[in-house]
Amino acid sequence: MKNDIEEVLISEDEIQQKIKELGAQISKDYKGRVPILISILKGGVIFLVDLMRHISIPIEIEFLGVASYGSSTESSGIIKLTKDCNYDISNRDIILVEDIIDTGLSIKYIINLLKNKNPKSIKTCVLLDKPEAHKQDIKIDYKGFTVPNKFVVGYGLDYKEKYRNLPFIGILKKEIYQ
């Protein structure tokens, strides 16, 4: 798999250091509260697991599933809910944990979906942001890294369900997906 990577953008050590910082900030900001961390499946799971280990306050976790890529390297623009939230989140603090914001369409869809369930608050915690690809105005409350508008894999991000288990973020060679 590593031979399919053109360039490592963010090393495993850099990712882990940033996650420690994000966990400390969330712990400080939510002291005295019990937020629900909602991970967006499947890509956000690895980020969620490492992040929650660095949060020093009580938390709960939940999962939502959406699909917008299929087997492509670009969002289709059509968002499909594949797994809804099972929790009653009314009057609760929600932190959406997402691997990447690309176009912003998925996260906007999810935020609107959750707002209809009357949470007390909704914040976003995103490992990677691709501002050049945004088609929506998105407020990111906790951000890991800004990346260029290239197709990245690793640390939960995939191409055709492969590469999620790489411990770093890398740019996939174009010949792999063309």
Residue pairs with C-beta under 8 A, 6 or more apart in sequence:
1 162
1 163
1 166
2 166
4 163
4 172
4 173
4 176
5 153
5 154
5 166
5 170
5 171
5 172
5 173
6 170
6 171
6 172
6 173
6 174
7 170
7 171
8 168
8 169
8 170
9 145
9 147
9 148
9 152
9 168
9 169
9 170
9 171
10 145
10 147
10 155
10 168
10 169
11 168
12 155
12 167
12 168
14 145
15 50
15 127
15 144
15 155
15 167
15 168
15 169
16 50
18 127
18 144
18 145
19 47
19 50
19 51
19 54
19 127
19 144
20 54
22 51
22 54
22 125
22 142
22 144
23 51
23 52
23 53
23 54
23 55
23 56
24 54
24 56
25 142
26 35
26 51
26 55
26 57
26 95
26 125
26 142
27 54
27 55
27 56
27 57
30 57
30 93
30 95
31 57
32 57
33 57
33 93
34 57
34 58
34 59
34 60
34 93
35 59
35 60
35 92
35 93
35 94
35 95
36 59
36 60
36 61
36 62
36 87
36 89
36 92
36 93
36 94
36 95
37 48
37 51
37 52
37 55
37 59
37 60
37 61
37 62
37 95
37 97
37 125
38 61
38 62
38 63
38 64
38 85
38 94
38 95
38 96
38 97
38 114
39 45
39 47
39 48
39 61
39 62
39 63
39 64
39 97
39 98
40 63
40 64
40 65
40 66
40 96
40 97
40 98
40 99
40 106
40 107
40 110
41 63
41 64
41 65
41 66
41 82
41 83
42 65
42 156
42 158
42 164
43 98
43 99
43 100
43 156
43 157
43 158
43 164
44 97
44 98
44 99
44 127
44 156
45 63
45 156
46 99
46 155
46 156
46 164
47 97
47 98
47 99
47 127
47 155
47 156
48 61
48 97
51 97
51 125
52 59
52 61
60 87
62 85
62 86
62 87
62 89
63 83
63 85
64 81
64 83
64 84
64 85
64 110
64 113
65 81
65 82
65 83
66 79
66 80
66 81
66 82
66 106
66 109
66 110
67 79
67 80
67 82
68 75
68 76
68 77
68 78
68 79
68 80
68 105
68 106
69 75
69 76
70 76
71 160
73 151
73 159
73 172
73 177
75 102
75 103
75 105
75 106
77 103
77 105
77 135
79 105
79 106
79 109
81 113
85 114
85 117
88 117
89 114
89 117
89 118
89 119
90 117
90 118
90 119
91 118
91 119
91 120
92 119
92 120
93 119
93 120
93 121
93 123
94 114
94 119
94 120
94 121
94 122
94 123
95 122
95 123
95 124
95 125
95 141
95 142
96 107
96 110
96 111
96 114
96 122
96 123
96 124
96 125
97 125
98 106
98 107
98 124
98 125
98 126
98 127
99 126
99 127
99 128
99 155
99 156
99 157
100 126
100 127
100 128
100 129
100 130
100 147
100 152
100 157
101 107
101 124
101 126
101 128
101 129
101 130
101 134
101 138
101 140
102 130
102 133
102 134
103 133
103 134
103 135
103 136
104 134
104 135
104 136
104 137
104 138
105 135
105 136
107 124
107 126
107 136
107 138
108 136
108 138
111 122
111 124
114 122
115 122
123 141
123 142
124 138
124 139
124 140
124 141
124 142
125 141
125 142
125 143
126 140
126 142
126 143
126 144
127 144
127 145
127 155
127 156
128 144
128 145
128 146
128 147
128 152
128 157
128 169
129 140
129 143
129 144
129 145
129 146
129 147
130 146
130 147
130 148
130 149
131 146
132 148
132 149
133 149
145 169
147 169
150 171
151 159
151 171
151 172
151 177
152 169
152 170
152 171
152 172
153 159
153 162
153 163
153 164
153 166
153 169
153 170
153 171
153 172
154 163
154 164
154 166
154 167
154 168
154 169
154 170
155 164
155 166
155 167
155 168
155 169
156 164
157 163
157 164
157 169
158 164
159 172
159 176
159 177
163 172
